[in-house]
Amino acid sequence: MRFRIKKVINNNILCVTDADGSEMIVTGRGLGFGHKVGEQVDSASVQKTYRMTNPTVQQKLLDLLEQIPYEHFLLTDELVGEIRKRISYPLNESLLITLADHINFAIKRQKQGLLYKNPLLEPIRECYPEEFKMGRYCIKRIKEKLSVSLPEDEAGFIALHIVNAELNTSMSVMNDITRFVDGCIKVIESYYGKKFDHTSLAFSRLAVHLRFFAQRLFQNGQDSGKEEYDKKFRSLIARNCKEHYQCAETVAAYAENVWHKKVSDEEILFMAIHLKRVNLSEQHSD
């Protein structure tokens, strides 16, 4: 197969069209050297192909590739591949773009001696342990491949980009979600008068529940279907899991009083179930 060159981005990257006229970005060492728009290039010389499902995202990728070093993009592509292997949630295709842009900017700052503190580092470490682990992996690979040592604050920033790709939201909303989840955990631990084992599977499940609960609260709103069924079920949970149901109501009060977010009865119900699970797990591990 042969591609027709639509734009030469640099010596290693081309924007091309295939036989159907579909646009894509192709990369390879020296792939664009000496080539001009309108010429053809053999697909056998292409190392990687990028075709985003969203045309806007495709254009953003094209714009980014004109601005960052090829080595930074190649490494980010490797990192995103590893992240996708290790993270169980679907990730937005924009992760490659946002992470490449961030890594390139972080490397520039480091070389200029400009270090940014991450004010959310501890909440990120607590609320998103798997993503934070991947953030640390990324800065380790950056050091190995590019000989640039980034601080652990950057592992936190990278973790947020990963969570952002999971939740399909903006980074500004992501910051609010992180603060909100951290606040919820503090409310829950204060209610029970103890600090949970943040390395336990049950706590990890609770943190994930709070993360997606926060996303629904900050972005999509909440469903309120099956009211009659929920009333009966809610009454049953409220009786049998009284302590945990009251804790869930306390979290809902925090959301409303501090964040001005109204929590539905359904959310309170399912949070109570998660709170019971994390408490049972803590008891069994004692």
TORKOL-4160 file (C-alpha; in steps of 0.2 Angstrom, whole numbers, padded with zeros to 4 digits, m for minus):
286
<pt num="1" X="0000" Y="0000" Z="0000"/>
<pt num="2" X="0006" Y="0018" Z="m0004"/>
<pt num="3" X="0001" Y="0034" Z="0005"/>
<pt num="4" X="0000" Y="0051" Z="m0003"/>
<pt num="5" X="0008" Y="0065" Z="0007"/>
<pt num="6" X="m0003" Y="0079" Z="0013"/>
<pt num="7" X="0009" Y="0088" Z="0024"/>
<pt num="8" X="0028" Y="0085" Z="0029"/>
<pt num="9" X="0028" Y="0089" Z="0048"/>
<pt num="10" X="0047" Y="0085" Z="0049"/>
<pt num="11" X="0060" Y="0072" Z="0044"/>
<pt num="12" X="0051" Y="0059" Z="0054"/>
<pt num="13" X="0033" Y="0062" Z="0053"/>
<pt num="14" X="0021" Y="0064" Z="0039"/>
<pt num="15" X="0002" Y="0068" Z="0037"/>
<pt num="16" X="m0004" Y="0057" Z="0023"/>
<pt num="17" X="m0020" Y="0050" Z="0015"/>
<pt num="18" X="m0024" Y="0032" Z="0011"/>
<pt num="19" X="m0032" Y="0025" Z="m0005"/>
<pt num="20" X="m0049" Y="0030" Z="0002"/>
<pt num="21" X="m0044" Y="0048" Z="0005"/>
<pt num="22" X="m0044" Y="0045" Z="0024"/>
<pt num="23" X="m0031" Y="0056" Z="0033"/>
<pt num="24" X="m0018" Y="0049" Z="0046"/>
<pt num="25" X="m0002" Y="0053" Z="0053"/>
<pt num="26" X="0013" Y="0041" Z="0050"/>
<pt num="27" X="0030" Y="0041" Z="0058"/>
<pt num="28" X="0047" Y="0033" Z="0055"/>
<pt num="29" X="0065" Y="0038" Z="0056"/>
<pt num="30" X="0069" Y="0048" Z="0041"/>
<pt num="31" X="0052" Y="0045" Z="0034"/>
<pt num="32" X="0049" Y="0063" Z="0028"/>
<pt num="33" X="0067" Y="0067" Z="0023"/>
<pt num="34" X="0067" Y="0074" Z="0005"/>
<pt num="35" X="0049" Y="0071" Z="0002"/>
<pt num="36" X="0036" Y="0084" Z="m0004"/>
<pt num="37" X="0017" Y="0086" Z="m0003"/>
<pt num="38" X="0008" Y="0076" Z="m0016"/>
<pt num="39" X="0022" Y="0063" Z="m0017"/>
<pt num="40" X="0019" Y="0045" Z="m0012"/>
<pt num="41" X="0027" Y="0035" Z="0002"/>
<pt num="42" X="0027" Y="0016" Z="0004"/>
<pt num="43" X="0018" Y="0009" Z="0019"/>
<pt num="44" X="0032" Y="m0003" Z="0022"/>
<pt num="45" X="0043" Y="0011" Z="0027"/>
<pt num="46" X="0031" Y="0017" Z="0040"/>
<pt num="47" X="0034" Y="0012" Z="0058"/>
<pt num="48" X="0018" Y="0018" Z="0066"/>
<pt num="49" X="0001" Y="0025" Z="0061"/>
<pt num="50" X="m0010" Y="0037" Z="0071"/>
<pt num="51" X="m0028" Y="0039" Z="0065"/>
<pt num="52" X="m0039" Y="0047" Z="0079"/>
<pt num="53" X="m0058" Y="0044" Z="0078"/>
<pt num="54" X="m0062" Y="0062" Z="0082"/>
<pt num="55" X="m0056" Y="0075" Z="0068"/>
<pt num="56" X="m0053" Y="0088" Z="0081"/>
<pt num="57" X="m0042" Y="0077" Z="0091"/>
<pt num="58" X="m0033" Y="0072" Z="0075"/>
<pt num="59" X="m0029" Y="0091" Z="0071"/>
<pt num="60" X="m0023" Y="0093" Z="0089"/>
<pt num="61" X="m0011" Y="0079" Z="0087"/>
<pt num="62" X="m0005" Y="0086" Z="0071"/>
<pt num="63" X="m0002" Y="0103" Z="0079"/>
<pt num="64" X="0007" Y="0095" Z="0093"/>
<pt num="65" X="0019" Y="0085" Z="0082"/>
<pt num="66" X="0025" Y="0102" Z="0074"/>
<pt num="67" X="0030" Y="0109" Z="0091"/>
<pt num="68" X="0038" Y="0095" Z="0101"/>
<pt num="69" X="0054" Y="0084" Z="0098"/>
<pt num="70" X="0051" Y="0068" Z="0090"/>
<pt num="71" X="0060" Y="0058" Z="0104"/>
<pt num="72" X="0048" Y="0066" Z="0117"/>
<pt num="73" X="0033" Y="0060" Z="0106"/>
<pt num="74" X="0040" Y="0042" Z="0104"/>
<pt num="75" X="0043" Y="0040" Z="0122"/>
<pt num="76" X="0026" Y="0046" Z="0127"/>
<pt num="77" X="0019" Y="0034" Z="0114"/>
<pt num="78" X="0028" Y="0020" Z="0123"/>
<pt num="79" X="0022" Y="0026" Z="0140"/>
<pt num="80" X="0004" Y="0027" Z="0134"/>
<pt num="81" X="0005" Y="0009" Z="0128"/>
<pt num="82" X="0011" Y="0003" Z="0145"/>
<pt num="83" X="m0002" Y="0013" Z="0154"/>
<pt num="84" X="m0016" Y="0005" Z="0143"/>
<pt num="85" X="m0009" Y="m0012" Z="0148"/>
<pt num="86" X="m0009" Y="m0009" Z="0166"/>
<pt num="87" X="m0024" Y="0002" Z="0169"/>
<pt num="88" X="m0040" Y="m0007" Z="0168"/>
<pt num="89" X="m0052" Y="0007" Z="0163"/>
<pt num="90" X="m0054" Y="0013" Z="0145"/>
<pt num="91" X="m0044" Y="0028" Z="0142"/>
<pt num="92" X="m0048" Y="0043" Z="0131"/>
<pt num="93" X="m0038" Y="0044" Z="0115"/>
<pt num="94" X="m0033" Y="0061" Z="0119"/>
<pt num="95" X="m0021" Y="0055" Z="0132"/>
<pt num="96" X="m0007" Y="0053" Z="0120"/>
<pt num="97" X="m0008" Y="0072" Z="0116"/>
<pt num="98" X="m0011" Y="0079" Z="0133"/>
<pt num="99" X="0003" Y="0068" Z="0140"/>
<pt num="100" X="0016" Y="0071" Z="0126"/>
<pt num="101" X="0012" Y="0090" Z="0128"/>
<pt num="102" X="0014" Y="0089" Z="0147"/>
<pt num="103" X="0030" Y="0079" Z="0147"/>
<pt num="104" X="0038" Y="0090" Z="0134"/>
<pt num="105" X="0034" Y="0105" Z="0144"/>
<pt num="106" X="0040" Y="0097" Z="0161"/>
<pt num="107" X="0057" Y="0093" Z="0152"/>
<pt num="108" X="0059" Y="0111" Z="0146"/>
<pt num="109" X="0055" Y="0117" Z="0164"/>
<pt num="110" X="0067" Y="0105" Z="0172"/>
<pt num="111" X="0081" Y="0111" Z="0160"/>
<pt num="112" X="0077" Y="0129" Z="0164"/>
<pt num="113" X="0078" Y="0125" Z="0183"/>
<pt num="114" X="0059" Y="0129" Z="0185"/>
<pt num="115" X="0051" Y="0117" Z="0197"/>
<pt num="116" X="0032" Y="0117" Z="0200"/>
<pt num="117" X="0026" Y="0110" Z="0216"/>
<pt num="118" X="0010" Y="0099" Z="0215"/>
<pt num="119" X="m0002" Y="0105" Z="0228"/>
<pt num="120" X="m0012" Y="0089" Z="0226"/>
<pt num="121" X="0002" Y="0077" Z="0227"/>
<pt num="122" X="m0004" Y="0068" Z="0243"/>
<pt num="123" X="m0022" Y="0067" Z="0238"/>
<pt num="124" X="m0017" Y="0060" Z="0221"/>
<pt num="125" X="m0006" Y="0047" Z="0230"/>
<pt num="126" X="m0020" Y="0042" Z="0241"/>
<pt num="127" X="m0035" Y="0043" Z="0229"/>
<pt num="128" X="m0027" Y="0036" Z="0213"/>
<pt num="129" X="m0013" Y="0024" Z="0219"/>
<pt num="130" X="m0013" Y="0014" Z="0203"/>
<pt num="131" X="m0012" Y="0030" Z="0192"/>
<pt num="132" X="0002" Y="0037" Z="0204"/>
<pt num="133" X="0012" Y="0021" Z="0202"/>
<pt num="134" X="0011" Y="0023" Z="0183"/>
<pt num="135" X="0016" Y="0042" Z="0185"/>
<pt num="136" X="0032" Y="0036" Z="0194"/>
<pt num="137" X="0035" Y="0023" Z="0181"/>
<pt num="138" X="0034" Y="0037" Z="0168"/>
<pt num="139" X="0047" Y="0048" Z="0176"/>
<pt num="140" X="0058" Y="0033" Z="0179"/>
<pt num="141" X="0057" Y="0029" Z="0160"/>
<pt num="142" X="0060" Y="0048" Z="0156"/>
<pt num="143" X="0076" Y="0047" Z="0166"/>
<pt num="144" X="0082" Y="0031" Z="0157"/>
<pt num="145" X="0078" Y="0037" Z="0140"/>
<pt num="146" X="0081" Y="0055" Z="0140"/>
<pt num="147" X="0093" Y="0058" Z="0155"/>
<pt num="148" X="0081" Y="0070" Z="0163"/>
<pt num="149" X="0077" Y="0068" Z="0181"/>
<pt num="150" X="0059" Y="0074" Z="0185"/>
<pt num="151" X="0053" Y="0076" Z="0203"/>
<pt num="152" X="0039" Y="0066" Z="0211"/>
<pt num="153" X="0027" Y="0081" Z="0209"/>
<pt num="154" X="0027" Y="0077" Z="0191"/>
<pt num="155" X="0022" Y="0059" Z="0194"/>
<pt num="156" X="0007" Y="0066" Z="0202"/>
<pt num="157" X="0003" Y="0078" Z="0187"/>
<pt num="158" X="0005" Y="0063" Z="0175"/>
<pt num="159" X="m0007" Y="0052" Z="0187"/>
<pt num="160" X="m0020" Y="0066" Z="0185"/>
<pt num="161" X="m0018" Y="0066" Z="0166"/>
<pt num="162" X="m0022" Y="0047" Z="0167"/>
<pt num="163" X="m0037" Y="0049" Z="0178"/>
<pt num="164" X="m0043" Y="0063" Z="0167"/>
<pt num="165" X="m0042" Y="0051" Z="0152"/>
<pt num="166" X="m0052" Y="0038" Z="0162"/>
<pt num="167" X="m0066" Y="0051" Z="0167"/>
<pt num="168" X="m0066" Y="0060" Z="0150"/>
<pt num="169" X="m0066" Y="0077" Z="0159"/>
<pt num="170" X="m0055" Y="0093" Z="0159"/>
<pt num="171" X="m0040" Y="0095" Z="0170"/>
<pt num="172" X="m0048" Y="0110" Z="0179"/>
<pt num="173" X="m0063" Y="0099" Z="0184"/>
<pt num="174" X="m0051" Y="0085" Z="0188"/>
<pt num="175" X="m0043" Y="0096" Z="0201"/>
<pt num="176" X="m0059" Y="0099" Z="0209"/>
<pt num="177" X="m0064" Y="0080" Z="0208"/>
<pt num="178" X="m0047" Y="0076" Z="0217"/>
<pt num="179" X="m0050" Y="0089" Z="0231"/>
<pt num="180" X="m0068" Y="0083" Z="0232"/>
<pt num="181" X="m0063" Y="0064" Z="0234"/>
<pt num="182" X="m0049" Y="0068" Z="0246"/>
<pt num="183" X="m0062" Y="0078" Z="0256"/>
<pt num="184" X="m0074" Y="0064" Z="0256"/>
<pt num="185" X="m0061" Y="0052" Z="0263"/>
<pt num="186" X="m0057" Y="0064" Z="0277"/>
<pt num="187" X="m0076" Y="0065" Z="0281"/>
<pt num="188" X="m0077" Y="0046" Z="0281"/>
<pt num="189" X="m0062" Y="0043" Z="0292"/>
<pt num="190" X="m0068" Y="0057" Z="0304"/>
<pt num="191" X="m0085" Y="0049" Z="0305"/>
<pt num="192" X="m0078" Y="0032" Z="0309"/>
<pt num="193" X="m0064" Y="0039" Z="0320"/>
<pt num="194" X="m0051" Y="0029" Z="0312"/>
<pt num="195" X="m0039" Y="0029" Z="0297"/>
<pt num="196" X="m0042" Y="0015" Z="0285"/>
<pt num="197" X="m0028" Y="0005" Z="0277"/>
<pt num="198" X="m0026" Y="0014" Z="0260"/>
<pt num="199" X="m0017" Y="0000" Z="0253"/>
<pt num="200" X="m0031" Y="m0012" Z="0255"/>
<pt num="201" X="m0042" Y="m0018" Z="0240"/>
<pt num="202" X="m0058" Y="m0013" Z="0249"/>
<pt num="203" X="m0052" Y="0005" Z="0251"/>
<pt num="204" X="m0046" Y="0005" Z="0233"/>
<pt num="205" X="m0063" Y="0000" Z="0228"/>
<pt num="206" X="m0071" Y="0014" Z="0239"/>
<pt num="207" X="m0059" Y="0027" Z="0231"/>
<pt num="208" X="m0064" Y="0021" Z="0214"/>
<pt num="209" X="m0082" Y="0023" Z="0218"/>
<pt num="210" X="m0079" Y="0040" Z="0225"/>
<pt num="211" X="m0070" Y="0045" Z="0209"/>
<pt num="212" X="m0084" Y="0040" Z="0198"/>
<pt num="213" X="m0097" Y="0047" Z="0210"/>
<pt num="214" X="m0088" Y="0064" Z="0209"/>
<pt num="215" X="m0088" Y="0063" Z="0190"/>
<pt num="216" X="m0106" Y="0061" Z="0190"/>
<pt num="217" X="m0109" Y="0075" Z="0202"/>
<pt num="218" X="m0097" Y="0087" Z="0193"/>
<pt num="219" X="m0102" Y="0083" Z="0175"/>
<pt num="220" X="m0116" Y="0072" Z="0171"/>
<pt num="221" X="m0129" Y="0074" Z="0185"/>
<pt num="222" X="m0137" Y="0058" Z="0193"/>
<pt num="223" X="m0150" Y="0047" Z="0187"/>
<pt num="224" X="m0166" Y="0045" Z="0198"/>
<pt num="225" X="m0175" Y="0030" Z="0190"/>
<pt num="226" X="m0185" Y="0016" Z="0199"/>
<pt num="227" X="m0190" Y="0027" Z="0213"/>
<pt num="228" X="m0202" Y="0015" Z="0221"/>
<pt num="229" X="m0190" Y="0000" Z="0221"/>
<pt num="230" X="m0176" Y="0012" Z="0227"/>
<pt num="231" X="m0187" Y="0018" Z="0242"/>
<pt num="232" X="m0190" Y="0000" Z="0248"/>
<pt num="233" X="m0171" Y="m0005" Z="0245"/>
<pt num="234" X="m0166" Y="0011" Z="0253"/>
<pt num="235" X="m0176" Y="0008" Z="0268"/>
<pt num="236" X="m0169" Y="m0009" Z="0270"/>
<pt num="237" X="m0151" Y="m0003" Z="0269"/>
<pt num="238" X="m0155" Y="0011" Z="0281"/>
<pt num="239" X="m0161" Y="m0001" Z="0294"/>
<pt num="240" X="m0148" Y="m0015" Z="0291"/>
<pt num="241" X="m0133" Y="m0004" Z="0288"/>
<pt num="242" X="m0138" Y="0011" Z="0299"/>
<pt num="243" X="m0120" Y="0017" Z="0304"/>
<pt num="244" X="m0114" Y="0016" Z="0286"/>
<pt num="245" X="m0130" Y="0024" Z="0279"/>
<pt num="246" X="m0128" Y="0039" Z="0291"/>
<pt num="247" X="m0110" Y="0041" Z="0286"/>
<pt num="248" X="m0115" Y="0041" Z="0267"/>
<pt num="249" X="m0128" Y="0055" Z="0272"/>
<pt num="250" X="m0113" Y="0064" Z="0281"/>
<pt num="251" X="m0103" Y="0064" Z="0265"/>
<pt num="252" X="m0119" Y="0070" Z="0255"/>
<pt num="253" X="m0120" Y="0084" Z="0268"/>
<pt num="254" X="m0102" Y="0088" Z="0264"/>
<pt num="255" X="m0105" Y="0088" Z="0246"/>
<pt num="256" X="m0120" Y="0100" Z="0247"/>
<pt num="257" X="m0112" Y="0112" Z="0261"/>
<pt num="258" X="m0095" Y="0114" Z="0254"/>
<pt num="259" X="m0097" Y="0110" Z="0235"/>
<pt num="260" X="m0115" Y="0115" Z="0233"/>
<pt num="261" X="m0118" Y="0098" Z="0225"/>
<pt num="262" X="m0135" Y="0089" Z="0228"/>
<pt num="263" X="m0132" Y="0070" Z="0231"/>
<pt num="264" X="m0146" Y="0059" Z="0225"/>
<pt num="265" X="m0154" Y="0046" Z="0237"/>
<pt num="266" X="m0147" Y="0032" Z="0225"/>
<pt num="267" X="m0130" Y="0039" Z="0227"/>
<pt num="268" X="m0131" Y="0039" Z="0246"/>
<pt num="269" X="m0138" Y="0021" Z="0245"/>
<pt num="270" X="m0124" Y="0014" Z="0235"/>
<pt num="271" X="m0111" Y="0023" Z="0245"/>
<pt num="272" X="m0117" Y="0015" Z="0261"/>
<pt num="273" X="m0115" Y="m0002" Z="0253"/>
<pt num="274" X="m0097" Y="0003" Z="0248"/>
<pt num="275" X="m0094" Y="0009" Z="0266"/>
<pt num="276" X="m0100" Y="m0007" Z="0274"/>
<pt num="277" X="m0088" Y="m0017" Z="0262"/>
<pt num="278" X="m0073" Y="m0007" Z="0267"/>
<pt num="279" X="m0077" Y="m0008" Z="0285"/>
<pt num="280" X="m0080" Y="m0027" Z="0285"/>
<pt num="281" X="m0063" Y="m0029" Z="0275"/>
<pt num="282" X="m0054" Y="m0018" Z="0289"/>
<pt num="283" X="m0062" Y="m0029" Z="0303"/>
<pt num="284" X="m0057" Y="m0045" Z="0294"/>
<pt num="285" X="m0039" Y="m0039" Z="0292"/>
<pt num="286" X="m0036" Y="m0035" Z="0310"/>
